[in-house]
Amino acid sequence: MSDLLSPEEIEALMQAARGEGAGGASAGLFGPPGGAASPAGASPRQAHQPASRNTSAEQSLRQAEQQLAAALSEELPPRNMRGLPPGEAPARFEFEEFGTPFPTRAAAPVFPLDALQDVELDIRIELGRTELLIDEVMQLREGAVVPLDKLAGDPVDILVNGKLLARGEVLVLNDNFCVRIAEILTQDG
């Protein structure tokens, strides 16, 4: 059995909603104002269209209108913020026992930091960067000057294994370049 109403039932409900009663005109939403039917017994719209196409569309529309009206007219019981009726508390949820708990590992043995002293790290000091086209690289000769994105006196970046660890300043000590650490960066920035 279908939950849908027949077209006659829908029309009767629509007439009742408009207050026309059982004997009123059945022009529906597309009829002339006041519910009066056209002299031929069909609405002006129906007079210009084939009956089968017009009837099917109007029946579908009336059915949808009726379902919408029924849905809007239903009174819903009051609910609180949790969606429960007033005075009703939410049910308490109990967790099931899953047997014995997963065994926790005993405290892991402390790894001596001395074992890390022989690990090699890649440390790079970055004075600055630039971008060149292949043509510009091909034209480089001895004595060519390549401009960088940093100014003289700007701190240089100190990278450990490709990660920025610190910033420093370039110095010359005993004819060798060196870097004095000016700032050690935290992991945040």
ChimeraX attribute file (.defattr): number of C-alpha atoms within 10 A of each C-alpha:
attribute: neighborCount
match mode: 1-to-1
recipient: residues
	/A:1	3
	/A:2	5
	/A:3	5
	/A:4	10
	/A:5	12
	/A:6	12
	/A:7	16
	/A:8	10
	/A:9	13
	/A:10	19
	/A:11	20
	/A:12	18
	/A:13	18
	/A:14	21
	/A:15	20
	/A:16	13
	/A:17	12
	/A:18	12
	/A:19	10
	/A:20	15
	/A:21	13
	/A:22	12
	/A:23	8
	/A:24	15
	/A:25	15
	/A:26	20
	/A:27	20
	/A:28	18
	/A:29	13
	/A:30	13
	/A:31	18
	/A:32	14
	/A:33	10
	/A:34	9
	/A:35	18
	/A:36	16
	/A:37	18
	/A:38	15
	/A:39	8
	/A:40	8
	/A:41	13
	/A:42	16
	/A:43	19
	/A:44	16
	/A:45	12
	/A:46	17
	/A:47	13
	/A:48	10
	/A:49	11
	/A:50	9
	/A:51	11
	/A:52	8
	/A:53	10
	/A:54	14
	/A:55	14
	/A:56	12
	/A:57	11
	/A:58	16
	/A:59	16
	/A:60	12
	/A:61	13
	/A:62	19
	/A:63	20
	/A:64	13
	/A:65	15
	/A:66	19
	/A:67	15
	/A:68	11
	/A:69	14
	/A:70	11
	/A:71	10
	/A:72	10
	/A:73	9
	/A:74	8
	/A:75	7
	/A:76	7
	/A:77	8
	/A:78	9
	/A:79	12
	/A:80	10
	/A:81	7
	/A:82	9
	/A:83	10
	/A:84	13
	/A:85	12
	/A:86	12
	/A:87	8
	/A:88	10
	/A:89	9
	/A:90	9
	/A:91	6
	/A:92	6
	/A:93	6
	/A:94	6
	/A:95	6
	/A:96	6
	/A:97	7
	/A:98	7
	/A:99	6
	/A:100	6
	/A:101	7
	/A:102	7
	/A:103	6
	/A:104	6
	/A:105	6
	/A:106	6
	/A:107	6
	/A:108	6
	/A:109	6
	/A:110	6
	/A:111	8
	/A:112	8
	/A:113	7
	/A:114	7
	/A:115	8
	/A:116	9
	/A:117	8
	/A:118	7
	/A:119	6
	/A:120	8
	/A:121	9
	/A:122	9
	/A:123	14
	/A:124	14
	/A:125	17
	/A:126	13
	/A:127	17
	/A:128	14
	/A:129	10
	/A:130	9
	/A:131	11
	/A:132	9
	/A:133	7
	/A:134	8
	/A:135	8
	/A:136	9
	/A:137	11
	/A:138	9
	/A:139	8
	/A:140	11
	/A:141	8
	/A:142	5
	/A:143	6
	/A:144	8
	/A:145	8
	/A:146	11
	/A:147	11
	/A:148	12
	/A:149	9
	/A:150	13
	/A:151	10
	/A:152	9
	/A:153	8
	/A:154	13
	/A:155	21
	/A:156	21
	/A:157	21
	/A:158	24
	/A:159	16
	/A:160	14
	/A:161	12
	/A:162	11
	/A:163	12
	/A:164	19
	/A:165	17
	/A:166	18
	/A:167	20
	/A:168	18
	/A:169	17
	/A:170	17
	/A:171	12
	/A:172	9
	/A:173	9
	/A:174	7
	/A:175	7
	/A:176	7
	/A:177	9
	/A:178	14
	/A:179	17
	/A:180	12
	/A:181	15
	/A:182	12
	/A:183	14
	/A:184	12
	/A:185	12
	/A:186	9
	/A:187	7
	/A:188	4
	/A:189	6
